[in-house]
Amino acid sequence: MYKNQLQIELIVGGITRWRHRTAAFQQTFRNTPALANVQCRTGQSFKFENALPEDFIYDTEPACRALVSVATIDSEYVFPLLHAI
């Protein structure tokens, strides 16, 4: 809809595989620079206590690889894929 008016670039985060919710992960999650940036820009804080379910697995690899693959093949499909994910 706005592709002729706006130039948008999707930048995905680092690839992280199979991190289970642990105390160390929760601490890392709280101290993520991206979350601090969002808090700074919006003035809104995050509620971290019980924010993630006990069986939570943080695995960004499949989604990141899919987006990079699609971008390599045909960049027109990157945002539709992101929406589907």
ZADO-1210 file (C-alpha; in nm, 4 decimals, padded with zeros to 6 digits):
<atoms>
<atom x="00.0000" y="00.0000" z="00.0000" code="MET" pos="1"/>
<atom x="00.2747" y="00.2479" z="00.0924" code="TYR" pos="2"/>
<atom x="00.5620" y="00.0812" z="-00.0900" code="LYS" pos="3"/>
<atom x="00.5877" y="00.3717" z="-00.3351" code="ASN" pos="4"/>
<atom x="00.5926" y="00.6258" z="-00.0509" code="GLN" pos="5"/>
<atom x="00.8007" y="00.4639" z="00.2238" code="LEU" pos="6"/>
<atom x="01.1213" y="00.2681" z="00.2255" code="GLN" pos="7"/>
<atom x="01.1165" y="00.0132" z="00.5066" code="ILE" pos="8"/>
<atom x="01.3988" y="-00.2243" z="00.5916" code="GLU" pos="9"/>
<atom x="01.3467" y="-00.5266" z="00.8135" code="LEU" pos="10"/>
<atom x="01.6391" y="-00.6057" z="01.0422" code="ILE" pos="11"/>
<atom x="01.5990" y="-00.9237" z="01.2428" code="VAL" pos="12"/>
<atom x="01.7727" y="-00.9850" z="01.5723" code="GLY" pos="13"/>
<atom x="02.0490" y="-01.2296" z="01.6432" code="GLY" pos="14"/>
<atom x="01.9910" y="-01.5977" z="01.5957" code="ILE" pos="15"/>
<atom x="01.9373" y="-01.7725" z="01.9264" code="THR" pos="16"/>
<atom x="01.8668" y="-02.1440" z="01.9541" code="ARG" pos="17"/>
<atom x="01.6895" y="-02.3402" z="02.2218" code="TRP" pos="18"/>
<atom x="01.7238" y="-02.1169" z="02.5233" code="ARG" pos="19"/>
<atom x="01.4968" y="-02.2393" z="02.7974" code="HIS" pos="20"/>
<atom x="01.3520" y="-02.0042" z="03.0520" code="ARG" pos="21"/>
<atom x="01.6022" y="-02.0060" z="03.3350" code="THR" pos="22"/>
<atom x="01.7027" y="-01.7467" z="03.5917" code="ALA" pos="23"/>
<atom x="02.0058" y="-01.6595" z="03.3766" code="ALA" pos="24"/>
<atom x="01.7907" y="-01.6262" z="03.0651" code="PHE" pos="25"/>
<atom x="01.5401" y="-01.4081" z="03.2490" code="GLN" pos="26"/>
<atom x="01.8222" y="-01.1782" z="03.3617" code="GLN" pos="27"/>
<atom x="01.9606" y="-01.1610" z="03.0063" code="THR" pos="28"/>
<atom x="01.6086" y="-01.0971" z="02.8734" code="PHE" pos="29"/>
<atom x="01.5642" y="-00.8077" z="03.1171" code="ARG" pos="30"/>
<atom x="01.8960" y="-00.6521" z="03.0156" code="ASN" pos="31"/>
<atom x="01.8513" y="-00.6792" z="02.6386" code="THR" pos="32"/>
<atom x="01.9627" y="-00.3518" z="02.4770" code="PRO" pos="33"/>
<atom x="01.6658" y="-00.3605" z="02.2394" code="ALA" pos="34"/>
<atom x="01.4194" y="-00.3656" z="02.5301" code="LEU" pos="35"/>
<atom x="01.6046" y="-00.0828" z="02.7023" code="ALA" pos="36"/>
<atom x="01.5848" y="00.1145" z="02.3779" code="ASN" pos="37"/>
<atom x="01.2088" y="00.0569" z="02.3534" code="VAL" pos="38"/>
<atom x="01.1636" y="00.1637" z="02.7161" code="GLN" pos="39"/>
<atom x="01.3699" y="00.4773" z="02.6553" code="CYS" pos="40"/>
<atom x="01.1880" y="00.5752" z="02.3357" code="ARG" pos="41"/>
<atom x="00.8352" y="00.5030" z="02.4565" code="THR" pos="42"/>
<atom x="00.8637" y="00.5795" z="02.8261" code="GLY" pos="43"/>
<atom x="00.6873" y="00.2498" z="02.8942" code="GLN" pos="44"/>
<atom x="00.8390" y="-00.0122" z="03.1185" code="SER" pos="45"/>
<atom x="00.8121" y="-00.3880" z="03.0818" code="PHE" pos="46"/>
<atom x="00.6675" y="-00.6234" z="03.3410" code="LYS" pos="47"/>
<atom x="00.9186" y="-00.9073" z="03.3600" code="PHE" pos="48"/>
<atom x="00.7847" y="-01.1027" z="03.6571" code="GLU" pos="49"/>
<atom x="00.6030" y="-01.4095" z="03.5215" code="ASN" pos="50"/>
<atom x="00.6171" y="-01.2594" z="03.1721" code="ALA" pos="51"/>
<atom x="00.7335" y="-01.5872" z="03.0202" code="LEU" pos="52"/>
<atom x="00.5686" y="-01.9247" z="03.0777" code="PRO" pos="53"/>
<atom x="00.7682" y="-02.1902" z="03.2641" code="GLU" pos="54"/>
<atom x="00.8130" y="-02.4042" z="02.9496" code="ASP" pos="55"/>
<atom x="00.9096" y="-02.1089" z="02.7288" code="PHE" pos="56"/>
<atom x="01.1787" y="-02.1806" z="02.4682" code="ILE" pos="57"/>
<atom x="01.3365" y="-01.8802" z="02.2990" code="TYR" pos="58"/>
<atom x="01.4353" y="-01.9939" z="01.9491" code="ASP" pos="59"/>
<atom x="01.4623" y="-01.7261" z="01.6809" code="THR" pos="60"/>
<atom x="01.6649" y="-01.9343" z="01.4358" code="GLU" pos="61"/>
<atom x="01.3840" y="-02.0812" z="01.2192" code="PRO" pos="62"/>
<atom x="01.2077" y="-01.7470" z="01.1728" code="ALA" pos="63"/>
<atom x="01.5318" y="-01.5575" z="01.1021" code="CYS" pos="64"/>
<atom x="01.6502" y="-01.8159" z="00.8517" code="ARG" pos="65"/>
<atom x="01.3124" y="-01.8159" z="00.6764" code="ALA" pos="66"/>
<atom x="01.3111" y="-01.4366" z="00.6449" code="LEU" pos="67"/>
<atom x="01.6679" y="-01.4252" z="00.5133" code="VAL" pos="68"/>
<atom x="01.5926" y="-01.7043" z="00.2648" code="SER" pos="69"/>
<atom x="01.2823" y="-01.5299" z="00.1346" code="VAL" pos="70"/>
<atom x="01.4659" y="-01.1978" z="00.1096" code="ALA" pos="71"/>
<atom x="01.7342" y="-01.3675" z="-00.0983" code="THR" pos="72"/>
<atom x="01.4796" y="-01.5252" z="-00.3333" code="ILE" pos="73"/>
<atom x="01.2263" y="-01.2406" z="-00.3666" code="ASP" pos="74"/>
<atom x="01.2190" y="-00.9479" z="-00.1236" code="SER" pos="75"/>
<atom x="00.8548" y="-00.8699" z="-00.2076" code="GLU" pos="76"/>
<atom x="00.7535" y="-01.1617" z="00.0160" code="TYR" pos="77"/>
<atom x="00.9511" y="-01.0661" z="00.3283" code="VAL" pos="78"/>
<atom x="00.6769" y="-00.8683" z="00.5012" code="PHE" pos="79"/>
<atom x="00.3957" y="-01.1095" z="00.4081" code="PRO" pos="80"/>
<atom x="00.6071" y="-01.3905" z="00.5568" code="LEU" pos="81"/>
<atom x="00.6796" y="-01.1853" z="00.8681" code="LEU" pos="82"/>
<atom x="00.3070" y="-01.1257" z="00.9071" code="HIS" pos="83"/>
<atom x="00.2397" y="-01.4989" z="00.8685" code="ALA" pos="84"/>
<atom x="00.5038" y="-01.5891" z="01.1266" code="ILE" pos="85"/>
</atoms>
